[in-house]
Amino acid sequence: MGHRCGLVRPGHPGPGSPAGGVRDDRCDDPERRHLRAVPPGSSGSLVNPLLEQEREYPFARLLEIKRRRQDQGRTVLDFGQGDPRDPTPAFIRRALADAVPGVSSYPTVKGKRQLRVSIAGYLKRRFALDVDPDRHILPVTGTKEGIFTSHLALLDPRATRRGVVVFEPAYPVYVEGTRYAGGTVHAVTLTRQIGFRPDPESLGREMLARTALMWINYPHNPTGAEVDAAWYARMRDLAREHDFVLASDECYADLCFGAPHPSVLVPEEAPDFEGVLAFHSCSKRSCMTGFRSGFVVGDPNLIAALAKFRPSVGVATPAFVQDAATAAWDDDTHVHEILDRYRTRRACFLEAFERLGWHHDGGDATFYLWLRVPEGFGDSIRFAERLLEEDILVTPGAFLGAGGEGHVRFALVSTEDDSRDAAARLQRIQP
Ligand SMILES: Cc1ncc(COP(=O)(O)O)c(C=O)c1O
């Protein structure tokens, strides 16, 4: 007999249980088998039980290690979190400073029209998309927030069809958002052999029948893998055939070292973009992680649902941040400059890996390198610890879900000097 998983949000009865309280389906997840039994109708806790089994957010653990080493007086070369250390371009900072008002009012969820017009202009320049700034676009306060909260607007925790497909290794927020929204995660492992790109035909029909939402993310964090327009078309067909929302996280769309990356949204599907959403961010494109600004674009019915939901959460983007984002989306020159910096750092590490006979298994995009753990270093955490002994901080693949083990991720967010320094230190590392 299996344990009963007490994953119940107060006030949300579980499916098939009029008294509420039990979701046996979650017990399929090996990570959750340890959960304690909870009688139907009671969470046994004054807080959401999900918090009691909250895994530490992996990056928090990295930052703690970094802090401890810095306390010991060491300079850690940080290639851990994907948080660019380069300055936000001056014209964007100025736009923000100029917009701070004397009297500040609550911003609206739909944001200023000028921001949505600028975003539409970017989408036209970049993807040849014609979108209606009023029906197709919604600003978000960073895509992390947009991704997490969209689960609450898109999933029905009482429905049988509440599965969310996530391809791992992955940015962890798709899983976190699903859990808090009462969805069921269907994790599908991506491997080097398939280029970290799932074959749409290989996805189980039974799983797809239970799928309400599928997350795809190309260019891919953590591997840098890319997809082409034909692959997106097959995924859109799959979503329509099986009636689920296809959500494409495109926050690295402009960080490509080869040809520009396509979007899941194509002009031929305008103006409906039925069942499809794309998420974009200022964070990586314009070194604006601290500003918290991005947008979601796509199916006007889904955008309307998000616009209806979001006022309850209080996640409208501050007006002065919107003005900074407007400046950022209006300009492409700064993106080329940022990309050039990543190109130099990338070359510096790739040369070092090659000299050492180490393998970057990832693709040609994003500011991540996906290094296969070299022979003799054990697993990804052991290897990351070994790198930390040289004061090089990277993310062990094991932190990024199934399929992550066996690799570490270098985020090329430190300066060129740091990159050269780290690349030189790699030569000293022996198993
Ligand atoms: C794949 C992916 N999506 C979304 C985000 C969130 O970006 P932001 O909230 O800064 O827009 C990140 C950040 O690292 C990411 O890697």
The ligand as an SDF file (V2000), in Angstrom:
LIG
                    3D

 16 16  0  0  0  0  0  0  0  0999 V2000
   14.9420   29.7010  -19.1060 C   0  0  0  0  0  0  0  0  0  0  0  0
   14.6760   30.8680  -18.2220 C   0  0  0  0  0  0  0  0  0  0  0  0
   13.4470   31.3920  -18.1880 N   0  0  0  0  0  0  0  0  0  0  0  0
   13.1510   32.4450  -17.4220 C   0  0  0  0  0  0  0  0  0  0  0  0
   14.1050   33.0330  -16.6190 C   0  0  0  0  0  0  0  0  0  0  0  0
   13.7120   34.1880  -15.7460 C   0  0  0  0  0  0  0  0  0  0  0  0
   14.1640   35.3650  -16.2190 O   0  0  0  0  0  0  0  0  0  0  0  0
   13.6000   36.7530  -15.6720 P   0  0  0  0  0  0  0  0  0  0  0  0
   12.6280   36.4650  -14.5710 O   0  0  0  0  0  0  0  0  0  0  0  0
   14.7670   37.4930  -15.1730 O   0  0  0  0  0  0  0  0  0  0  0  0
   12.9190   37.3850  -16.8360 O   0  0  0  0  0  0  0  0  0  0  0  0
   15.4000   32.5120  -16.6030 C   0  0  0  0  0  0  0  0  0  0  0  0
   16.4190   33.0850  -15.7180 C   0  0  0  0  0  0  0  0  0  0  0  0
   17.4860   32.5900  -15.5400 O   0  0  0  0  0  0  0  0  0  0  0  0
   15.6930   31.4100  -17.4370 C   0  0  0  0  0  0  0  0  0  0  0  0
   16.9130   30.8730  -17.4890 O   0  0  0  0  0  0  0  0  0  0  0  0
  1  2  1  0
  2  3  1  0
  2 15  2  0
  3  4  2  0
  4  5  1  0
  5  6  1  0
  5 12  2  0
  6  7  1  0
  7  8  1  0
  8  9  2  0
  8 10  1  0
  8 11  1  0
 12 13  1  0
 12 15  1  0
 13 14  2  0
 15 16  1  0
M  END
$$$$
